[in-house]
Each structure stands twice: as structure tokens, then as C-alpha cells.
Amino acid sequence: MVFCAQCGEELPENAYFCLKCGVRTSKGENEGVSYPWNWGKEAQKALSTAAEEIEKAFITVRDSVQKTIIKEKIICTNCGEKNLHDNKFCYKCGKKLA
């Protein structure tokens, strides 16, 4: 017996594609049977670009979350005192913090 790796459907021994979900079987992969649809270069490029943008967004969000968790101190440019991350003014000299 052969089963689909994606959905678990029982398949005929000679199946190249799952009867239920359409994924290519290992037999289909081994014999080089291609999918019946053609993604085309433009669609592949769009998917690749989308993957890159998602990765960039993930990195941006991760960095933002880490900064929030760490709560880096702000150093006053006037007196050098370390202030809490959410201070607007230096508690030591009163200068507005950047």
C-alpha cells in the first residue's frame, strides 16, 4: 500500500499524484513527472520576491521585539547619564533625550 505524504490518502501503487490533494507522489518525483500546470517564470519570480520580503519583515519585527524586551537605556548626550528607555528628558540634567 502507498499513502500520500501530504494528506495520508491511500493511493494505487502506480500513482504519480494524490487522488485527494493533488501533491506529487515519491514515484512521480523519482520518475520526473512534472505537475500539469506551468507556474511560469513570472510567478516563480513573484513567489521568490514575496519570500524575500517576508524574511525582511520577520527580521525587522524580531529586532523591534528584542529592543522592547531588552529596554536599552538612553544615554544623555549632555551629561552622559543612563536613563530608562522610555524617558523623554534626562533625570539628572533635564535635557531632552533623543
N, C-alpha and C positions, 0 to 999 in steps of 0.2 A: 504494500500500500504506500502511496505517496500523498503527502499533505502539503498544503500551501504554507510557506514560511511566514506569510503576512497575516492571513486570517484563519488558518487551520483547516480549511475545507479539504475534504478527501478528493483526490484527483486521479484520473486514469494514469497509468504508468507512462504513457507516451505524450502527456500534456506539456505543451510549451508555455501555456498561460493558465492562470487560475480561472475556473469557471465562474467563481463568485466575485472576486475583487479585481481580476484582470492583471495582476502582477505576473511578471515573467518567472517561470519556474527555474530551478537549477538546471534541468535538462535543456530548457530553452536558452539559458545563458551559455552552457557548455557547448551547444551546437551553433551558437552565434545568431540565433533567431532574433531579429530586431522587432521592436514594437511596431504595430501597424500604423501609427501616426508619426509624423515628422515634426519635431519641435522647431526645427529651423534655427539658423544662426542668430537671428534677432531675438527669439525667445530665450535661447541659451545665454545670450549676452545680457538680456534683461534680468534673468534669474541670477546671474553672476554678480551684476551690479547691485541687485537687491541684497544679496548675501553680504557684500562688502559694506553696504550702508547699515545693515543690521549689526554687523560687527562693530562698526564705529560708534553706533548709538549705544551698544552694550558697554563699550569701554568708557564712554562719556558718563553714563549713568553710574557705572561701578565706581569711577573716580569721585563723582559727586557724593555718593553714599559713603565712601570711605572718609572723605573730608568731614562729612556731617558726624560720623561716628567718632572720629579722632578728635574733632573740635580743636583744631590748631589754634594756638594763641597768636594774637596780633601784637607785633612789636611796634611800639610808638616810635615814629621817626624823630621826634623831638627829644625825648628823654631816654629812650631805649627800654622802657618798662614793658614787661609782658602783660598783656590784657586778655581777658576772656574773648573767645571768638565772636561773641555777639555784642561786645561793647561798641558804642558809637564814638565815645570820647575816652581818652586816657584817664584812668582813675588817679594817676599820680600828678600829671601836669595840666590836664584839662584840654589838651589839643585834640582836634577832631581826627579820628583814625581813618585811614584809607580803606 
